[in-house]
Amino acid sequence: MAIKYKHFHKKTFPVSQTLMLHSLGFVSGDPTIRIGYPFVFHPGVQVTVTEPGDAKWVYMMLPIPKGSLITEVKVAYHRTDILSHITHIRLVEQREPVAAEVLHDEKITNTIPSIGEIKSECHVTVKRSMILKICMAFTSTEAMIEFGGVEVEYVPVNKQQNLSEDDVDKKRKEEILIYKFNKKQSINDNQPTLVDLFFQTRKKKTISNK
């Protein structure tokens, strides 16, 4: 599966933490979406629709401390219909009741198995309430997509502040090697990459705190 945002590899963040959530937290305001919550015959959350369509959204609030850096989201799923599938993974920052901003949007373009786990790497700093949004496309009312666990990997704000300047330089070098290996280097060498900009900002903060 192609990943749209692949700026930081999780192995470069040994201080990262994982938030484990159950799909019980998914809700939707779409009246055409039916959410079947777990009971004795199935442990996951089953999503079906009364009207087929390609913009069926469910939402989950992510209780992550302000200032943390989200690096990866994993969603376990099971779909019963070969044509019905998950199309987008989004992280949205909720502001006022009528204002929100999409901070991460990955389109699932490749064919995924009927059962498995979608991994979406990202680089999102939590500033306000964060919401995970999943978009699905249903071709019939008989189709079902079932969700299991949701994992969110993030670096707490206190762990980021405790990184020394030597650690920052080391991580920056690791990221450069990853970029070269994956052929992700910038075409224009004079133009700083996102990795350069991120660690340049972190270095300034470290110096100002001394």
DOMI-210507 format. One record per residue: residue number from 1; residue in one letter; chain; x, y, z of N, C-alpha, C in turn. Coordinates in steps of 0.02 Angstrom, whole numbers, always signed. Layout:
REM DOMI-210507
+-----+------+-------+--------+--------+--------+--------+--------+--------+--------+--------+--------+
:  nr : rest : kette :    n.u :    n.v :    n.w :   ca.u :   ca.v :   ca.w :    c.u :    c.v :    c.w :
+-----+------+-------+--------+--------+--------+--------+--------+--------+--------+--------+--------+
: NUM :    a :     A :      X :      Y :      Z :      X :      Y :      Z :      X :      Y :      Z :
...
+-----+------+-------+--------+--------+--------+--------+--------+--------+--------+--------+--------+
//
This chain:
REM DOMI-210507
+-----+------+-------+--------+--------+--------+--------+--------+--------+--------+--------+--------+
:  nr : rest : kette :    n.u :    n.v :    n.w :   ca.u :   ca.v :   ca.w :    c.u :    c.v :    c.w :
+-----+------+-------+--------+--------+--------+--------+--------+--------+--------+--------+--------+
:   1 :    m :     A :    +42 :    -59 :     +0 :     +0 :     +0 :     +0 :    +44 :    +62 :     +0 :
:   2 :    a :     A :    +31 :   +108 :    -44 :    +71 :   +168 :    -50 :    +55 :   +215 :     +8 :
:   3 :    i :     A :   +106 :   +244 :    +38 :    +98 :   +290 :    +93 :   +112 :   +360 :    +68 :
:   4 :    k :     A :    +65 :   +405 :    +78 :    +71 :   +473 :    +54 :   +121 :   +513 :    +95 :
:   5 :    y :     A :   +116 :   +507 :   +162 :   +160 :   +544 :   +205 :   +208 :   +494 :   +239 :
:   6 :    k :     A :   +273 :   +500 :   +224 :   +321 :   +453 :   +251 :   +384 :   +490 :   +271 :
:   7 :    h :     A :   +376 :   +539 :   +316 :   +432 :   +582 :   +334 :   +475 :   +552 :   +390 :
:   8 :    f :     A :   +444 :   +514 :   +436 :   +480 :   +489 :   +493 :   +465 :   +415 :   +502 :
:   9 :    h :     A :   +518 :   +376 :   +512 :   +511 :   +305 :   +524 :   +507 :   +293 :   +598 :
:  10 :    k :     A :   +463 :   +249 :   +618 :   +450 :   +239 :   +690 :   +512 :   +215 :   +727 :
:  11 :    k :     A :   +559 :   +181 :   +694 :   +618 :   +156 :   +728 :   +665 :   +211 :   +751 :
:  12 :    t :     A :   +657 :   +272 :   +725 :   +699 :   +327 :   +745 :   +672 :   +361 :   +808 :
:  13 :    f :     A :   +617 :   +337 :   +835 :   +587 :   +366 :   +894 :   +581 :   +313 :   +949 :
:  14 :    p :     A :   +636 :   +296 :   +983 :   +633 :   +244 :  +1035 :   +591 :   +265 :  +1095 :
:  15 :    v :     A :   +576 :   +331 :  +1102 :   +537 :   +354 :  +1159 :   +463 :   +358 :  +1142 :
:  16 :    s :     A :   +442 :   +333 :  +1085 :   +372 :   +338 :  +1065 :   +328 :   +293 :  +1109 :
:  17 :    q :     A :   +264 :   +311 :  +1112 :   +216 :   +273 :  +1149 :   +159 :   +253 :  +1103 :
:  18 :    t :     A :   +121 :   +202 :  +1123 :    +65 :   +178 :  +1082 :     +0 :   +182 :  +1122 :
:  19 :    l :     A :    -48 :   +215 :  +1091 :   -115 :   +219 :  +1121 :   -158 :   +165 :  +1089 :
:  20 :    m :     A :   -185 :   +119 :  +1130 :   -226 :    +64 :  +1107 :   -300 :    +81 :  +1118 :
:  21 :    l :     A :   -339 :    +81 :  +1063 :   -410 :    +96 :  +1067 :   -451 :    +42 :  +1034 :
:  22 :    h :     A :   -512 :    +33 :  +1060 :   -558 :    -15 :  +1028 :   -603 :    +24 :   +980 :
:  23 :    s :     A :   -627 :    -10 :   +930 :   -670 :    +23 :   +881 :   -738 :    +44 :   +909 :
:  24 :    l :     A :   -750 :    +29 :   +972 :   -810 :    +52 :  +1007 :   -817 :   +128 :  +1004 :
:  25 :    g :     A :   -760 :   +162 :   +995 :   -762 :   +235 :   +994 :   -787 :   +265 :   +930 :
:  26 :    f :     A :   -799 :   +225 :   +878 :   -821 :   +252 :   +814 :   -895 :   +274 :   +818 :
:  27 :    v :     A :   -908 :   +333 :   +790 :   -976 :   +359 :   +785 :   -985 :   +388 :   +715 :
:  28 :    s :     A :  -1047 :   +404 :   +698 :  -1061 :   +436 :   +634 :  -1127 :   +474 :   +638 :
:  29 :    g :     A :  -1128 :   +532 :   +605 :  -1190 :   +570 :   +603 :  -1229 :   +559 :   +539 :
:  30 :    d :     A :  -1204 :   +515 :   +496 :  -1238 :   +499 :   +433 :  -1296 :   +451 :   +447 :
:  31 :    p :     A :  -1357 :   +472 :   +432 :  -1415 :   +428 :   +447 :  -1417 :   +365 :   +404 :
:  32 :    t :     A :  -1377 :   +362 :   +350 :  -1376 :   +303 :   +307 :  -1326 :   +250 :   +332 :
:  33 :    i :     A :  -1288 :   +268 :   +384 :  -1239 :   +221 :   +412 :  -1266 :   +189 :   +475 :
:  34 :    r :     A :  -1259 :   +123 :   +478 :  -1279 :    +86 :   +538 :  -1217 :    +56 :   +570 :
:  35 :    i :     A :  -1209 :    +68 :   +634 :  -1152 :    +42 :   +672 :  -1177 :    -11 :   +720 :
:  36 :    g :     A :  -1153 :    -73 :   +709 :  -1170 :   -128 :   +753 :  -1116 :   -140 :   +803 :
:  37 :    y :     A :  -1130 :   -127 :   +867 :  -1079 :   -133 :   +919 :  -1071 :   -206 :   +941 :
:  38 :    p :     A :  -1015 :   -223 :   +972 :   -999 :   -293 :   +988 :  -1051 :   -327 :  +1033 :
:  39 :    f :     A :  -1060 :   -391 :  +1021 :  -1097 :   -433 :  +1067 :  -1068 :   -503 :  +1063 :
:  40 :    v :     A :  -1100 :   -552 :  +1092 :  -1069 :   -617 :  +1102 :  -1046 :   -651 :  +1038 :
:  41 :    f :     A :  -1078 :   -637 :   +981 :  -1062 :   -671 :   +919 :  -1009 :   -636 :   +877 :
:  42 :    h :     A :   -993 :   -574 :   +893 :   -939 :   -540 :   +857 :   -908 :   -486 :   +901 :
:  43 :    p :     A :   -841 :   -483 :   +906 :   -807 :   -437 :   +952 :   -795 :   -368 :   +923 :
:  44 :    g :     A :   -801 :   -360 :   +857 :   -786 :   -296 :   +827 :   -847 :   -253 :   +816 :
:  45 :    v :     A :   -836 :   -194 :   +786 :   -890 :   -148 :   +769 :   -905 :   -156 :   +694 :
:  46 :    q :     A :   -967 :   -173 :   +678 :   -988 :   -186 :   +610 :  -1023 :   -125 :   +580 :
:  47 :    v :     A :  -1000 :   -105 :   +521 :  -1029 :    -47 :   +488 :  -1064 :    -69 :   +424 :
:  48 :    t :     A :  -1127 :    -52 :   +418 :  -1166 :    -65 :   +357 :  -1202 :     -1 :   +338 :
:  49 :    v :     A :  -1232 :     +0 :   +279 :  -1267 :    +60 :   +256 :  -1337 :    +42 :   +229 :
:  50 :    t :     A :  -1381 :    +91 :   +232 :  -1448 :    +82 :   +202 :  -1450 :   +108 :   +131 :
:  51 :    e :     A :  -1399 :   +148 :   +113 :  -1392 :   +173 :    +45 :  -1319 :   +168 :    +24 :
:  52 :    p :     A :  -1304 :   +134 :    -32 :  -1235 :   +129 :    -56 :  -1207 :   +198 :    -72 :
:  53 :    g :     A :  -1141 :   +205 :    -69 :  -1109 :   +268 :    -84 :  -1034 :   +264 :    -71 :
:  54 :    d :     A :   -997 :   +315 :    -95 :   -925 :   +314 :    -88 :   -899 :   +366 :    -38 :
:  55 :    a :     A :   -941 :   +393 :     +4 :   -920 :   +443 :    +54 :   -955 :   +428 :   +120 :
:  56 :    k :     A :   -941 :   +370 :   +147 :   -971 :   +348 :   +211 :   -917 :   +354 :   +265 :
:  57 :    w :     A :   -926 :   +403 :   +310 :   -874 :   +419 :   +360 :   -894 :   +397 :   +430 :
:  58 :    v :     A :   -843 :   +371 :   +466 :   -850 :   +360 :   +538 :   -794 :   +399 :   +573 :
:  59 :    y :     A :   -805 :   +417 :   +637 :   -760 :   +461 :   +672 :   -742 :   +432 :   +740 :
:  60 :    m :     A :   -681 :   +449 :   +763 :   -660 :   +429 :   +830 :   -615 :   +484 :   +859 :
:  61 :    m :     A :   -629 :   +506 :   +919 :   -586 :   +554 :   +953 :   -524 :   +520 :   +981 :
:  62 :    l :     A :   -467 :   +551 :   +973 :   -403 :   +524 :   +997 :   -381 :   +562 :  +1059 :
:  63 :    p :     A :   -382 :   +531 :  +1118 :   -363 :   +565 :  +1180 :   -287 :   +568 :  +1189 :
:  64 :    i :     A :   -254 :   +609 :  +1149 :   -182 :   +616 :  +1150 :   -163 :   +684 :  +1177 :
:  65 :    p :     A :   -114 :   +688 :  +1223 :    -97 :   +753 :  +1254 :    -74 :   +805 :  +1203 :
:  66 :    k :     A :    -91 :   +867 :  +1218 :    -72 :   +923 :  +1175 :     +3 :   +928 :  +1170 :
:  67 :    g :     A :    +28 :   +940 :  +1110 :    +99 :   +946 :  +1098 :   +132 :   +882 :  +1075 :
:  68 :    s :     A :    +97 :   +826 :  +1080 :   +126 :   +762 :  +1058 :   +131 :   +759 :   +983 :
:  69 :    l :     A :   +176 :   +716 :   +958 :   +186 :   +707 :   +887 :   +160 :   +639 :   +866 :
:  70 :    i :     A :   +107 :   +637 :   +826 :    +80 :   +573 :   +801 :   +121 :   +551 :   +741 :
:  71 :    t :     A :   +146 :   +489 :   +743 :   +188 :   +464 :   +689 :   +158 :   +407 :   +648 :
:  72 :    e :     A :   +107 :   +373 :   +676 :    +77 :   +318 :   +639 :     +9 :   +300 :   +667 :
:  73 :    v :     A :    -36 :   +281 :   +623 :   -103 :   +257 :   +642 :   -114 :   +189 :   +610 :
:  74 :    k :     A :   -137 :   +141 :   +650 :   -152 :    +74 :   +625 :   -225 :    +58 :   +639 :
:  75 :    v :     A :   -258 :    +29 :   +589 :   -329 :    +12 :   +596 :   -339 :    -60 :   +573 :
:  76 :    a :     A :   -364 :   -103 :   +617 :   -380 :   -172 :   +599 :   -451 :   -175 :   +571 :
:  77 :    y :     A :   -459 :   -212 :   +516 :   -524 :   -212 :   +482 :   -539 :   -281 :   +452 :
:  78 :    h :     A :   -602 :   -289 :   +433 :   -625 :   -349 :   +396 :   -683 :   -327 :   +352 :
:  79 :    r :     A :   -679 :   -342 :   +289 :   -734 :   -324 :   +243 :   -761 :   -387 :   +210 :
:  80 :    t :     A :   -827 :   -389 :   +201 :   -859 :   -449 :   +174 :   -871 :   -446 :    +99 :
:  81 :    d :     A :   -866 :   -386 :    +71 :   -879 :   -377 :     -1 :   -815 :   -354 :    -35 :
:  82 :    i :     A :   -800 :   -384 :    -93 :   -737 :   -369 :   -127 :   -737 :   -299 :   -156 :
:  83 :    l :     A :   -795 :   -270 :   -170 :   -799 :   -204 :   -200 :   -806 :   -148 :   -149 :
:  84 :    s :     A :   -828 :   -165 :    -89 :   -833 :   -114 :    -36 :   -768 :   -112 :     +2 :
:  85 :    h :     A :   -742 :    -51 :    +14 :   -676 :    -46 :    +45 :   -667 :    +21 :    +80 :
:  86 :    i :     A :   -611 :    +26 :   +116 :   -591 :    +88 :   +149 :   -553 :   +131 :    +98 :
:  87 :    t :     A :   -571 :   +195 :    +94 :   -541 :   +238 :    +42 :   -494 :   +292 :    +70 :
:  88 :    h :     A :   -505 :   +315 :   +132 :   -464 :   +368 :   +160 :   -452 :   +358 :   +235 :
:  89 :    i :     A :   -393 :   +378 :   +257 :   -377 :   +384 :   +328 :   -358 :   +456 :   +340 :
:  90 :    r :     A :   -393 :   +489 :   +385 :   -380 :   +560 :   +398 :   -371 :   +575 :   +472 :
:  91 :    l :     A :   -330 :   +626 :   +486 :   -326 :   +655 :   +552 :   -348 :   +727 :   +547 :
:  92 :    v :     A :   -398 :   +745 :   +586 :   -429 :   +811 :   +581 :   -423 :   +847 :   +648 :
:  93 :    e :     A :   -403 :   +910 :   +646 :   -400 :   +951 :   +706 :   -465 :   +990 :   +712 :
:  94 :    q :     A :   -500 :   +977 :   +767 :   -564 :  +1011 :   +778 :   -553 :  +1076 :   +816 :
:  95 :    r :     A :   -577 :  +1130 :   +788 :   -571 :  +1196 :   +820 :   -639 :  +1216 :   +848 :
:  96 :    e :     A :   -666 :  +1272 :   +822 :   -734 :  +1292 :   +842 :   -783 :  +1240 :   +816 :
:  97 :    p :     A :   -845 :  +1242 :   +839 :   -895 :  +1192 :   +816 :   -904 :  +1190 :   +740 :
:  98 :    v :     A :   -891 :  +1246 :   +707 :   -900 :  +1247 :   +634 :   -834 :  +1251 :   +596 :
:  99 :    a :     A :   -779 :  +1239 :   +631 :   -713 :  +1244 :   +599 :   -670 :  +1184 :   +616 :
: 100 :    a :     A :   -641 :  +1153 :   +564 :   -595 :  +1097 :   +573 :   -544 :  +1098 :   +516 :
: 101 :    e :     A :   -486 :  +1068 :   +528 :   -433 :  +1068 :   +477 :   -406 :   +998 :   +469 :
: 102 :    v :     A :   -399 :   +975 :   +407 :   -370 :   +910 :   +392 :   -294 :   +916 :   +394 :
: 103 :    l :     A :   -262 :   +879 :   +440 :   -190 :   +881 :   +447 :   -155 :   +822 :   +414 :
: 104 :    h :     A :   -191 :   +769 :   +404 :   -163 :   +709 :   +372 :   -218 :   +675 :   +332 :
: 105 :    d :     A :   -204 :   +661 :   +269 :   -254 :   +629 :   +226 :   -218 :   +579 :   +181 :
: 106 :    e :     A :   -231 :   +516 :   +193 :   -201 :   +464 :   +150 :   -256 :   +428 :   +112 :
: 107 :    k :     A :   -249 :   +428 :    +47 :   -297 :   +393 :     +4 :   -274 :   +322 :     -6 :
: 108 :    i :     A :   -318 :   +274 :     +8 :   -302 :   +203 :     -1 :   -318 :   +185 :    -73 :
: 109 :    t :     A :   -267 :   +184 :   -115 :   -278 :   +173 :   -186 :   -268 :   +100 :   -208 :
: 110 :    n :     A :   -224 :    +66 :   -173 :   -209 :     -3 :   -193 :   -260 :    -52 :   -163 :
: 111 :    t :     A :   -265 :   -109 :   -195 :   -310 :   -161 :   -170 :   -284 :   -189 :   -104 :
: 112 :    i :     A :   -326 :   -193 :    -54 :   -306 :   -220 :    +11 :   -343 :   -285 :    +22 :
: 113 :    p :     A :   -314 :   -330 :    +63 :   -347 :   -395 :    +76 :   -415 :   -385 :   +110 :
: 114 :    s :     A :   -454 :   -438 :   +111 :   -520 :   -434 :   +143 :   -515 :   -427 :   +218 :
: 115 :    i :     A :   -459 :   -449 :   +247 :   -448 :   -441 :   +319 :   -375 :   -423 :   +330 :
: 116 :    g :     A :   -363 :   -375 :   +374 :   -293 :   -355 :   +386 :   -289 :   -292 :   +428 :
: 117 :    e :     A :   -234 :   -256 :   +418 :   -220 :   -195 :   +456 :   -193 :   -142 :   +410 :
: 118 :    i :     A :   -224 :    -84 :   +411 :   -200 :    -27 :   +372 :   -154 :    +14 :   +415 :
: 119 :    k :     A :    -93 :    +28 :   +389 :    -45 :    +70 :   +424 :    -37 :   +136 :   +387 :
: 120 :    s :     A :    -45 :   +190 :   +422 :    -39 :   +256 :   +391 :    +12 :   +296 :   +431 :
: 121 :    e :     A :    +71 :   +307 :   +402 :   +123 :   +346 :   +435 :   +110 :   +420 :   +423 :
: 122 :    c :     A :   +124 :   +461 :   +474 :   +109 :   +532 :   +469 :   +157 :   +572 :   +513 :
: 123 :    h :     A :   +147 :   +637 :   +513 :   +187 :   +682 :   +555 :   +140 :   +739 :   +576 :
: 124 :    v :     A :   +104 :   +728 :   +629 :    +52 :   +775 :   +650 :    +63 :   +794 :   +723 :
: 125 :    t :     A :    +70 :   +858 :   +736 :    +76 :   +883 :   +804 :     +7 :   +901 :   +832 :
: 126 :    v :     A :     -8 :   +875 :   +890 :    -73 :   +887 :   +921 :    -75 :   +955 :   +953 :
: 127 :    k :     A :   -119 :   +998 :   +929 :   -128 :  +1065 :   +957 :   -197 :  +1075 :   +987 :
: 128 :    r :     A :   -246 :  +1041 :   +958 :   -315 :  +1044 :   +983 :   -343 :   +973 :   +983 :
: 129 :    s :     A :   -409 :   +967 :   +991 :   -440 :   +902 :   +990 :   -428 :   +868 :   +922 :
: 130 :    m :     A :   -405 :   +805 :   +925 :   -388 :   +768 :   +865 :   -439 :   +713 :   +852 :
: 131 :    i :     A :   -461 :   +708 :   +789 :   -511 :   +659 :   +770 :   -484 :   +615 :   +714 :
: 132 :    l :     A :   -492 :   +550 :   +721 :   -477 :   +502 :   +668 :   -540 :   +492 :   +626 :
: 133 :    k :     A :   -533 :   +502 :   +561 :   -590 :   +493 :   +516 :   -573 :   +439 :   +464 :
: 134 :    i :     A :   -620 :   +394 :   +454 :   -611 :   +340 :   +405 :   -668 :   +343 :   +355 :
: 135 :    c :     A :   -650 :   +346 :   +291 :   -700 :   +349 :   +238 :   -705 :   +280 :   +205 :
: 136 :    m :     A :   -766 :   +259 :   +191 :   -779 :   +195 :   +159 :   -823 :   +203 :    +98 :
: 137 :    a :     A :   -816 :   +157 :    +52 :   -860 :   +154 :     -8 :   -898 :    +88 :     -6 :
: 138 :    f :     A :   -964 :    +92 :     -8 :  -1006 :    +33 :     -7 :  -1042 :    +27 :    -74 :
: 139 :    t :     A :  -1040 :    -32 :   -104 :  -1073 :    -43 :   -168 :  -1142 :    -73 :   -160 :
: 140 :    s :     A :  -1158 :    -98 :   -100 :  -1224 :   -127 :    -88 :  -1241 :   -123 :    -14 :
: 141 :    t :     A :  -1304 :   -133 :     +1 :  -1327 :   -132 :    +70 :  -1312 :   -198 :   +106 :
: 142 :    e :     A :  -1291 :   -248 :    +69 :  -1274 :   -313 :    +98 :  -1201 :   -315 :   +123 :
: 143 :    a :     A :  -1161 :   -267 :   +100 :  -1090 :   -267 :   +118 :  -1081 :   -244 :   +190 :
: 144 :    m :     A :  -1025 :   -266 :   +220 :  -1009 :   -246 :   +288 :   -934 :   -238 :   +296 :
: 145 :    i :     A :   -914 :   -186 :   +333 :   -845 :   -176 :   +352 :   -842 :   -176 :   +428 :
: 146 :    e :     A :   -801 :   -220 :   +455 :   -796 :   -227 :   +528 :   -728 :   -202 :   +551 :
: 147 :    f :     A :   -728 :   -163 :   +606 :   -667 :   -136 :   +633 :   -651 :   -168 :   +700 :
: 148 :    g :     A :   -586 :   -178 :   +712 :   -562 :   -205 :   +775 :   -526 :   -152 :   +815 :
: 149 :    g :     A :   -462 :   -162 :   +827 :   -423 :   -115 :   +866 :   -395 :    -58 :   +825 :
: 150 :    v :     A :   -382 :     -3 :   +858 :   -349 :    +55 :   +828 :   -288 :    +71 :   +871 :
: 151 :    e :     A :   -230 :    +78 :   +839 :   -168 :    +95 :   +874 :   -142 :   +161 :   +847 :
: 152 :    v :     A :   -123 :   +205 :   +893 :    -94 :   +270 :   +874 :    -26 :   +275 :   +907 :
: 153 :    e :     A :    +26 :   +280 :   +866 :    +94 :   +288 :   +892 :   +112 :   +361 :   +893 :
: 154 :    y :     A :   +138 :   +384 :   +949 :   +154 :   +456 :   +956 :   +213 :   +466 :  +1003 :
: 155 :    v :     A :   +244 :   +525 :   +996 :   +299 :   +545 :  +1040 :   +272 :   +598 :  +1088 :
: 156 :    p :     A :   +270 :   +585 :  +1153 :   +244 :   +634 :  +1201 :   +285 :   +698 :  +1199 :
: 157 :    v :     A :   +254 :   +753 :  +1216 :   +288 :   +818 :  +1213 :   +347 :   +821 :  +1260 :
: 158 :    n :     A :   +343 :   +790 :  +1319 :   +398 :   +793 :  +1366 :   +458 :   +754 :  +1342 :
: 159 :    k :     A :   +446 :   +700 :  +1304 :   +501 :   +661 :  +1276 :   +537 :   +700 :  +1221 :
: 160 :    q :     A :   +500 :   +739 :  +1182 :   +530 :   +780 :  +1130 :   +574 :   +834 :  +1161 :
: 161 :    q :     A :   +552 :   +865 :  +1215 :   +589 :   +919 :  +1246 :   +652 :   +895 :  +1279 :
: 162 :    n :     A :   +652 :   +831 :  +1300 :   +710 :   +803 :  +1336 :   +765 :   +779 :  +1289 :
: 163 :    l :     A :   +753 :   +780 :  +1224 :   +804 :   +759 :  +1177 :   +861 :   +810 :  +1178 :
: 164 :    s :     A :   +923 :   +785 :  +1183 :   +981 :   +829 :  +1182 :   +997 :   +849 :  +1110 :
: 165 :    e :     A :  +1040 :   +898 :  +1102 :  +1059 :   +920 :  +1035 :  +1095 :   +865 :   +997 :
: 166 :    d :     A :  +1135 :   +824 :  +1033 :  +1169 :   +768 :  +1000 :  +1118 :   +717 :   +975 :
: 167 :    d :     A :  +1064 :   +705 :  +1015 :  +1012 :   +659 :   +993 :   +977 :   +684 :   +931 :
: 168 :    v :     A :   +964 :   +750 :   +930 :   +931 :   +780 :   +872 :   +974 :   +771 :   +809 :
: 169 :    d :     A :  +1040 :   +784 :   +816 :  +1085 :   +776 :   +758 :  +1087 :   +704 :   +735 :
: 170 :    k :     A :  +1088 :   +657 :   +782 :  +1090 :   +586 :   +765 :  +1028 :   +565 :   +728 :
: 171 :    k :     A :   +970 :   +588 :   +753 :   +907 :   +569 :   +721 :   +901 :   +600 :   +652 :
: 172 :    r :     A :   +927 :   +660 :   +644 :   +925 :   +693 :   +579 :   +966 :   +653 :   +528 :
: 173 :    k :     A :  +1025 :   +628 :   +549 :  +1067 :   +589 :   +505 :  +1033 :   +523 :   +486 :
: 174 :    e :     A :   +998 :   +493 :   +535 :   +961 :   +431 :   +521 :   +907 :   +443 :   +470 :
: 175 :    e :     A :   +872 :   +499 :   +477 :   +817 :   +514 :   +430 :   +844 :   +527 :   +360 :
: 176 :    i :     A :   +903 :   +559 :   +355 :   +933 :   +571 :   +290 :   +950 :   +505 :   +256 :
: 177 :    l :     A :   +976 :   +457 :   +294 :   +992 :   +391 :   +266 :   +929 :   +356 :   +242 :
: 178 :    i :     A :   +875 :   +362 :   +280 :   +812 :   +331 :   +260 :   +786 :   +363 :   +195 :
: 179 :    y :     A :   +792 :   +429 :   +191 :   +770 :   +464 :   +131 :   +809 :   +440 :    +70 :
: 180 :    k :     A :   +875 :   +432 :    +78 :   +917 :   +409 :    +22 :   +899 :   +339 :     +2 :
: 181 :    f :     A :   +888 :   +296 :    +52 :   +872 :   +226 :    +37 :   +806 :   +220 :     +0 :
: 182 :    n :     A :   +758 :   +260 :    +18 :   +692 :   +258 :    -14 :   +686 :   +305 :    -73 :
: 183 :    k :     A :   +743 :   +336 :    -91 :   +744 :   +383 :   -147 :   +693 :   +439 :   -137 :
: 184 :    k :     A :   +694 :   +464 :    -74 :   +648 :   +518 :    -57 :   +683 :   +585 :    -52 :
: 185 :    q :     A :   +747 :   +589 :    -71 :   +783 :   +650 :    -66 :   +753 :   +704 :   -111 :
: 186 :    s :     A :   +759 :   +766 :    -91 :   +734 :   +821 :   -131 :   +772 :   +825 :   -197 :
: 187 :    i :     A :   +737 :   +841 :   -251 :   +769 :   +847 :   -316 :   +817 :   +907 :   -316 :
: 188 :    n :     A :   +798 :   +960 :   -283 :   +841 :  +1018 :   -278 :   +878 :  +1016 :   -213 :
: 189 :    d :     A :   +945 :  +1006 :   -215 :   +984 :   +999 :   -154 :   +986 :  +1064 :   -114 :
: 190 :    n :     A :   +974 :  +1121 :   -146 :   +976 :  +1184 :   -110 :   +912 :  +1197 :    -71 :
: 191 :    q :     A :   +861 :  +1158 :    -86 :   +797 :  +1167 :    -52 :   +793 :  +1119 :     +8 :
: 192 :    p :     A :   +782 :  +1145 :    +69 :   +780 :  +1101 :   +128 :   +721 :  +1054 :   +126 :
: 193 :    t :     A :   +732 :   +992 :   +149 :   +678 :   +944 :   +152 :   +637 :   +956 :   +215 :
: 194 :    l :     A :   +580 :   +920 :   +221 :   +538 :   +926 :   +280 :   +576 :   +903 :   +342 :
: 195 :    v :     A :   +619 :   +853 :   +333 :   +660 :   +829 :   +389 :   +706 :   +884 :   +414 :
: 196 :    d :     A :   +739 :   +919 :   +366 :   +784 :   +975 :   +385 :   +746 :  +1029 :   +423 :
: 197 :    l :     A :   +688 :  +1048 :   +398 :   +649 :  +1101 :   +429 :   +627 :  +1082 :   +499 :
: 198 :    f :     A :   +606 :  +1019 :   +507 :   +582 :   +996 :   +573 :   +638 :   +997 :   +625 :
: 199 :    f :     A :   +696 :   +968 :   +608 :   +750 :   +964 :   +657 :   +785 :  +1031 :   +666 :
: 200 :    q :     A :   +782 :  +1075 :   +615 :   +808 :  +1142 :   +623 :   +768 :  +1180 :   +676 :
: 201 :    t :     A :   +702 :  +1172 :   +674 :   +658 :  +1203 :   +723 :   +671 :  +1175 :   +793 :
: 202 :    r :     A :   +681 :  +1110 :   +798 :   +694 :  +1078 :   +863 :   +760 :  +1102 :   +891 :
: 203 :    k :     A :   +810 :  +1111 :   +848 :   +876 :  +1133 :   +872 :   +872 :  +1204 :   +899 :
: 204 :    k :     A :   +833 :  +1247 :   +866 :   +825 :  +1315 :   +890 :   +792 :  +1317 :   +958 :
: 205 :    k :     A :   +742 :  +1273 :   +968 :   +708 :  +1270 :  +1032 :   +756 :  +1246 :  +1087 :
: 206 :    t :     A :   +799 :  +1198 :  +1070 :   +847 :  +1172 :  +1119 :   +896 :  +1226 :  +1140 :
: 207 :    i :     A :   +921 :  +1265 :  +1092 :   +969 :  +1318 :  +1107 :   +937 :  +1373 :  +1149 :
: 208 :    s :     A :   +875 :  +1391 :  +1133 :   +840 :  +1445 :  +1168 :   +825 :  +1426 :  +1240 :
: 209 :    n :     A :   +820 :  +1361 :  +1255 :   +803 :  +1339 :  +1322 :   +864 :  +1337 :  +1368 :
: 210 :    k :     A :   +924 :  +1345 :  +1339 :   +985 :  +1342 :  +1380 :   +998 :  +1409 :  +1415 :
+-----+------+-------+--------+--------+--------+--------+--------+--------+--------+--------+--------+
//
